[in-house]
Amino acid sequence: MNRPLFALLLLLTLPFQALAEEKAAAPPKQLARIELADGDTLVFLGDSITHQCLYTQYVEDYFYTRYPERRIRFHNSGVGGDRASDALIRFDEDVASYKPKYVSILLGMNDGSYTRFEPEVFTKYEAGMQELLGRIDAIGAAAVPMAPTMFDSRAIQIGKRKTSELRDKYYNAVLAFYGAWLREQAFGGGLGYVDMYGPLNDITFEQRKTNPNFTMIPDAVHPGAAGQVVMAMAILSDMHPSRQVSGINAVRRGGKWAVSGQRGVVSDIAPGETLKFTFTAKSLPWVLPESAALGYKLTKAGHKMSNERFRATGLAPGKYELLIDGQSVGVYSHVQLAAKVELQANPKTPQYQQALAVAMLNQERTDQAVRPLRNLWRTRKVKRGQEAKYRANPDDPAVAEFGKWLAGFAPKIKELAALAKSFEDKIYQANQPQPRTYELTPVK
């Protein structure tokens, strides 16, 4: 071939080759949101912090009230003491069998062995997590790795518990490293990611500016209800930022009211100067049990993730009483009403009470079915460690007892799952939004 012609062709093809190489090397697009449609399942895979069944319960409460028209399923797959290697053992039965669309992973607290950073310890965690991510991908689910939570060494001092220099001095930093490594795996693989570590540390240290003994993790490892709300907020903020429940705008012009609504339907607007109408929202506010009130307040969860707004403009100066279904929910000035009133955390509203009933039903579901089911899996883990002993001593009377227990394991799991489903049926009856009559009257 003519050399000048060859050189010209080479120059022309180089940009296309570079573009192809750049495209091949481009990182995958990140999973930005957890989108749960009707019939989808989310599995929460984890250790004892997931086994507590609190942050999982609060996330469930959010989806039950935000999307009442969708039948979404949840499965808690947390077992106390688990490391990534333990989760792999029960993966097929306790994760894959539920055919999840998403699997969140909260592991690492035990994987670091409660000491300073040790490369050989981390290597086991690394291998286990990578295998878990591969197993989740193999079943067609999307993985949402989550950074390990905070280790609060000051809680040990506050509680006057037994100290350990390598644990208390280094372990929170070790968990930060594990979380940073996990984030890189998520970004490199196009996975979702939730930062559990940052919010817990940030809120704790902010509160300690005024209260040195503040902690959300009384035993240094397991967050209490307040900390678990922070965890639920981290999941929703990072992976499902849907902030508004509903919005109502009422405008008075020429002695008449015009009312519009967001995420709901306005009807039956009364004629004349009195503001009265019916509003049917598409969802309920995100309400949690009273035990979670501190975490709800610290995170501003209602304002950030459950905004339920009412606004009325064109009012004569003065104070006005807002009634919903004939129940007084508050007295506000015309200035407050023109700006906006947030109702999501107002316990006097019927929609708040309805959402609270949903949350309490879910708490019953957790206490009576979900947590006992997780306790059963925890017992299975303990007995799995004893199986080698039983096999080596077939004449040991304990072998027969173990066989009897193992034979009853699957039926008991099925029984508890059925009980959880019966509560779920009640939840999906209780979470349906109802038409609400709003009325605004002047206070004399």
N, C-alpha and C positions, 0 to 999 in steps of 0.2 A: 504493500500500500504506500501511496505517496506520503512522505513524512509530514509535510505541512498540513495535508488533509487529515492525517491521523491526529496530529496535535490539536487541530481545530475541533474534531469530534470529541477528543478527550476533555477539552475545556468545556464543551457544551454539556457533557454528561456529568461532570463533577458536581455542579449544583444539585442535580436530581439525586445523585448518590448521597450527597451530604444531607439533603432533606429526608431521604429514606432512613438514613442512619439516625438522624435526630428524632424522627417519628418513632423508630423502634426503641430508642433509648428514653423516650418521654415517660415520666412516671405515671402510674395509673391514677385516674380520678378518684378522689376520696369519697367514701360513703358519708354523705353529709347529714342524712336524716334517717331516723327509724320511722318508716311509714307502714302502719299496721292497718290492713283492710279487713273487711268482714271475713272471719274464718282463719285469720293468721294467728300464729303462735310465737310468743317471745319466751325464751328460756333464760333464766338467770342462773348461770353456772358460777359456783364459788365455794368458799370455805365457811368457817363458823360465822363470819360477818354477814354472809348471805343466809346462812342457816338461822340467824336471828329473825328473819322474815319481817323486817321493818322497812328498809328502803324499798324492797320489792313491793310490799303492801302499799306504800305511799305512791309509787309509780303506777300501780294498778288502779288506785283511787283516781288518779289523774285521767287515765284513759277511760275508765268506766264513766266518769262524769263529762269528759270532753267529747267523747264519741259514742253516745248512747245508742246510736242507730247501727253500730257495728258490734258483732259478736266476736270479741277479741279474747284469745285464750292466753293464759300465763302459766308457766311452770317454774316453781322454785327448785333449783338443783344445787342447793348448798349443803355441804357436809362439814361439820366441825373438824378442825385439824387437817383439812385437805391441803395437799400441794398439787401442782400440775400433774404429777405422776399418778396421784390417787384419782383425780378427775378422769384420767384416761381409762382407768380400770372399769369405771361404771358408765362410761360415755354412751355405749350402745343402748343400755337399758334406761338410763336416766336423762339422756339428752336426745339422741338420734330417734328414739322410738316416738317422740312427740312431734316429729316432722316440723321443726321450727323454721320460721322465716329468718329470725334473728337469734343469735346466742350472745348474750353479754357475758364477759368473763371477769370475775373479780378474784384473783389469786395473787399470791406473792407474800402475804403477811407471814405465812409459815415457811415458805420456800427459802427465805433468807436465813432461817435457823436462829433468829434473835441474837445475832452477834455482829461484829464488824464485817465489812465486805471481804468475802473469801471467794477467790476465783473458781475453785472447784465446786463450791455450793451454787454459785451463779450458773455455772455450766449446766448443771442438772435442771435448774429452772428454765434456762434458755432452750434446752432440748425438749423439755416437756411442753413448754408453751408453743414452740414451733410445731410440734406434733399435733397439739390440740387445734391450732389454727388450720392445719392441713386436714384434720378429721372433720372440722366444721365445714370447710370448703367442699369436702368430698360428699357430704350429704346435701349439698345445694343450699346451705344456709349462709347468711352473712354474719361474720364475727364482729363483735363490738368489744374489743379489749378495753379494760378500765385500769387505770393506775392503782396500785395498792393504796390503801387508806393510810392515815397518819398513825405513827406510833408516838404517843404522848408521854414522854418520860417524866414530865412534871407531875402527871397524875399519880405516878408511883410515889413521889415525894409527898404529895398531898395526902394520899391514902396510907402513908407510912408502910408501904409494902417492901418486900425484900428487894434490894438493889443488886444490879449486875453492871459493872463498869462497861464491858464491851457492848452490852445491849443498850443501856441507858444513854451512853455517850454517842454511839454511832448508828443505832438501828434506824432512826427516822431518816437519816441521810442515805442509808443503804436502800430503803424503800423508794426514796427519790430517784436513785440510780436505776432501780428496777423499772420504775414508771417511765423514766426517760428512754430507756432501751425499748420498752414496749411501745411507746409512742412512735419510735422510729420504725419498728416492725409494721405498725398500723399504716403509717404514711407510705412506706415502701410497698405495701401490699394492697393499697387502695381500700383499707378497712375503715370502719368507724373507730372513734376513740373518745373516751371520757376521762377527764382529769378529776379523779376523786381526791387526790393528794392535795392539790393547791387550795381549793376552797376550805377544806378542814383546817389546814395550817393557817391560812389567811385570817379566817374568822376567829380562831383560837387566839392568835397573837394580837389581833386587834382588840379583843375583849380583855386581854391581860394588861392592856395599858391602864385600865381602871380597876380591874379585879385580878390580881396576880394568881389567885387560886382557881380561876375559871378553867373548866375542862368540859368537853363534850364526850370524853372517852374515859370514864371513871377507872377502868382497869388497865388503861394505856393502850389496849388493843381493840376492844369492841365498842364502837360508838353507841351511846345511848340514843333515845328517841330524837333529841335535838340534832345530834350528829348525823343520824340516818335521814333526817329531812334534808340536811345539806347534801348528802349523797344523792338523794332522789332529785334534788334541784340540779345537781351536776349532770345527771343523765338527761334530764329534760332540756336544760340550757344548751348542752353540747350537741344533742342528737335529735331534739324535737322541739324547737323553739316556736310553739304556737301559744301566743300570749293572751289573746282576747277570748273571753267567754261570750260577751254580748255588749252592745252599745245602743242606747236610746237617746235620740235628739228630738226635743220638743221645742218648737219655735212659735211664739205668739205674734200674729200679725193681724191688725184690724179687728181685734176681738175674736179671732178664730185661732185654733191650734192646728199646726201641721206637725205630725209626728212621724219620724222615720226610725228604722232599726237596723243594726248590723248583727248578723248571725242570729236572726230571728224575724218573726212576722208580726207586724202591727195590725190590729183590727179594732173595730167598734169604737172609733174615736167619737167621744160625745160632742154634740154641737154646743156652741156658746163659749163663754169665757172660762168655765171650769175645765181644768185639764183632767181628763179621765179617758182611759183607753185600755185595751187588752194587748198584751205582748206574750208571744210564745217563743221562747228562746230555743235554739238548736242544741244547747248543752247546759250543764249545771256548773256552778263554781267548783273549784278544786278545794275541798274541805277535808281536813284531817282530824283524827281524834284529839281530844284535849291534851293527851300526854305528849303530843307533838307540837304544842303551841309555841314553845320557846324557839325551836328550829324554824317554824313558820315565820316567826317575827324576825329572827336574825337574818334570814335570807330574803325577807320581803317577798315571800313566795306568792302571796295573793296578788300584789301589785304587778310583779314581774311575769307571772305565768297564768294568772286567772282573772284578768281585769274585766270587771262587770260594771260598766259605766252608765250613769244617768245624768242627763243634762237638759236644763230648761232655761230658755232665754226669752226676754220680753216681759218679764214679771215686774209688777210694781214693787218698789222698795218695801222690804218687810221680811217677816219670817213665814215659812211654809212647812206644813206637816206632810210627809210622804207616807201614803198608805199603800200596801200591796195586799190584795185580797182582804181588804178591810182591816188589816193589822198595821198599826203605826210602826214604822221602821226608823223614824228620826225626824227631827226638826232642823231645817236648814235656812240660812239667809238667801235672799235673791242673788247675792254675790256668789255664794258657794254653788248654788244651782246653775248659775250661768257659766261658771268655770267647769265643774263636773263634780259629781259625788260618786265615789267608788263603793259598791255594795257587796263585793265578793266576800268580805270578812265580817259582814254584819249579821250576827246570829238571829236577829229579829225577822229577817226576810224568810218567806216560805221556801224559796229556792235554796237558801243556805241550810235550812232544816232538812230539806229533802236530800241534799248532798251529804249532810252529816249522817243521815240514816243509811245511805249507801256505804259510807266509810265504816260505820259500825257493823254493818252486815259483812263487809270484807274483813273486818277485824275478827268477827266470829268465825268466818271461813278460815282465817289464818290460825286462830287458836285451836279450833276443833278438828281441822283437817290437814292444813298445810304443814304446820310445825310438827304435829305427830308423825306425819309422813316423813319429814326430814329426820326426826329422831329415829325412825325405823331404819332409814338408810345409814345413819350413824352407827347403830347397833350392828347392821350388816357389815360395815367396815371393820368393826372390832372383831366380829366373829370370823371374818375373812382371814384375819391375821392368826386365828387359832386353827384354821383348817389343816395346816401342815402337821400340827401336833395331833389332831384327830386321826389323820391318815396314818401316822406312825404308830398309833396306839388304838387299833380297831376294837379291842376288848374293853376299853375305858368306857364306863357307863355314861360319861359325858358325850360320847359319840352319838348315842341314840337320841339324847336330848337335843344335840345340835341338829341332827337330821330332822327331828320333829319341828324345830324352830324354822329351819330352812324351808321345809315343805309348806309352812304357813306364811312365809314371807310374801310371795307373789299375791296370794289371795288378800292379804291384809293391805298391800299396796293398792290393789284394785278397789277394795272397800273404801279406803280413805280418799282415793281419787273420785269415787262416786259421790262421797259426802261433799267434797269440794265442789263438784259439779252441781249438786243440789243447791248449795249456797250461791253459786254463780247464776243459776236460774232465777233465784230471788233477786239478786243484784240487778239483773237485766229487766226485771219487772219494776224495781224501785227507782231506776235511774232515768226513766222516761220523762222529759220536761213537760210541764203542764201549762196551759194558758193562765196567765196571771193578770189580774186587774190592778192597774196603777191609778192612783188619784192623788192630786196635789191640791191641798186646801190651805188658805191663809190662816195664820194663827193670830187671834185677836188679843 
